[in-house]
Each structure stands twice: as structure tokens, then as C-alpha cells.
Amino acid sequence: MFEINLRSERIIIRPMKSTDLDFFVSLRNKCVAYLHDSRKFSLSDAKRWFKTTNPQYFVIEFEGSKVGYIRTSAWDLQNKNVYVGADIEPKYRKKGFAFEALKLFIDFLLREKKFNKVSLEVLDFNTPAISLYKKLGFKKEGVRRHHVKKGNRYVDSLIMGFLRADYLK
Ligand SMILES: CC(C)(COP(=O)(O)OP(=O)(O)OC[C@H]1O[C@@H](n2cnc3c(N)ncnc32)[C@H](O)[C@@H]1OP(=O)(O)O)[C@@H](O)C(=O)NCCC(=O)NCCS
């Protein structure tokens, strides 16, 4: 994997470290209603997860404060595809941070690292996230019907993708 440290005038995106895990747990636990994995983590769960899976997560910082993080998974270097997502602290939402951070991150992958595709999955009721992803240029590719159980109901998961070819248009 390559080093990812990005910055714009407003934000910094840098790899998540073990010292960020208290921030990560606190934010993730506030977001579980919108995530495919509904389990809440304790700090010791997160430490174990971090050590055993070496996740590629990236903290978004604004004026020295952590405002959120970008999640990545399923890095496929052969097919040049990767899955992304982002969670933002409630008090920093609707200020453009997720859009700005994901745009920087996706630009880096598609332009500099010559990735062919960025993918994601989002629960179908998550209107803010779906609007965000559409605004970034993602297109709907399909639906995994009743893919996730939330409380006592099953919900659909939308698959979305952003192609290098779309990006270069
Ligand atoms: C979804 C989420 C990441 C958006 O982060 P954010 O920093 O508030 O988003 P931004 O301010 O960058 O907004 C960019 C676009 O997203 C959409 N958007 C963001 N919040 C929205 C809301 N509450 N309602 C409708 N659209 C919304 C809009 O299209 C917005 O563009 P606009 O400002 O021109 O209307 C944030 O709400 C969040 O962390 N939610 C909980 C966790 C989650 O759902 N994560 C994604 C799981 S896949």
C-alpha cells in the first residue's frame, strides 16, 4: 500500500493511528444506525480490531481537531478498485467536510494512483449519504435486497461506483 497524506487549504487527511482509537470508537458508535455492521465497539474491541486487521482508515482534521474519518476496504490492486465511506462528527456535519475529504481522496486514487474505480455500499434509507455520494459523482449500480438487518426489519443496500472514465470526462 502507498502513503496517503493529503491536504487542502482547510483539511488534512492522514492515516488513522492507534492513538486515534478513542475518537474512532466514539464517532463510530454514534453512526451505527447508518452502518452495515450495527455492533458498537468498546475501546478494547477497537484496539484488537486495529491490531489484527490493520485497517486503512484515514482521519480528517480541521484546525487541529478531528472531524471525521474515511473508511476504506477491499483494496483490489489488480483490478484497481477500492471501497470507501466516511463518517463525520455530528457537530461538524453539513459544513462540506465529507464532500471535501472524499473528493480529495478520490482525486488522489483516480488521478495519481490510476485507480479505475471507487465503490461503496450505502443503506437505502440514508438520504444524506446517498446525496453526498451522488454529488461526488457516484452512480447507482445495483441493490442488494434486504441485505442488512436493522432492529426488526431488513433493509436494502445500494451499490454505487465512480469510474475513472466518468471522472476524466
Ligand atoms: C453522510 C455524512 C458523512 C455527510 O457528511 P457531511 O460532512 O455532513 O456532508 P457535507 O456537508 O460534505 O455535504 C455534502 C452533500 O451531502 C448531502 N448531504 C449532507 N447532509 C445532508 C442531509 N442532512 N440531508 C440531505 N443531504 C445531505 C448534500 O448533497 C450535500 O451537498 P449540499 O451541501 O450542496 O446540499 C454525515 O451526515 C454522517 O457522518 N452521517 C452518519 C454516518 C453515515 O451515514 N455515514 C455514511 C455511511 S455510508
The ligand as an ORCA input file, in Angstrom:
! r2SCAN-3c Opt
* xyz 0 1
  C     -23.413     11.350      5.457
  C     -22.353     12.248      6.130
  C     -20.991     11.550      6.044
  C     -22.316     13.590      5.360
  O     -21.258     14.369      5.905
  P     -21.273     15.949      5.863
  O     -19.890     16.447      6.146
  O     -22.354     16.458      6.734
  O     -21.658     16.236      4.324
  P     -21.321     17.559      3.519
  O     -21.544     18.755      4.398
  O     -19.988     17.438      2.872
  O     -22.471     17.559      2.409
  C     -22.210     17.263      1.049
  C     -23.546     16.878      0.389
  O     -24.084     15.740      1.045
  C     -25.528     15.856      1.083
  N     -25.974     15.969      2.463
  C     -25.220     16.070      3.573
  N     -26.002     16.103      4.673
  C     -27.272     16.027      4.251
  C     -28.534     15.995      4.908
  N     -28.631     16.058      6.257
  N     -29.649     15.876      4.149
  C     -29.580     15.787      2.787
  N     -28.389     15.816      2.100
  C     -27.269     15.929      2.829
  C     -25.861     17.083      0.270
  O     -25.971     16.708     -1.087
  C     -24.610     17.923      0.475
  O     -24.414     18.859     -0.549
  P     -25.055     20.354     -0.406
  O     -24.462     20.925      0.842
  O     -24.613     21.047     -1.653
  O     -26.532     20.161     -0.288
  C     -22.722     12.563      7.616
  O     -24.057     13.005      7.651
  C     -22.564     11.379      8.547
  O     -21.474     11.151      9.090
  N     -23.661     10.634      8.763
  C     -23.684      9.490      9.697
  C     -22.806      8.340      9.231
  C     -23.099      7.958      7.803
  O     -24.219      7.919      7.334
  N     -22.018      7.644      7.081
  C     -22.115      7.163      5.719
  C     -22.472      5.719      5.720
  S     -22.334      5.010      4.094
*
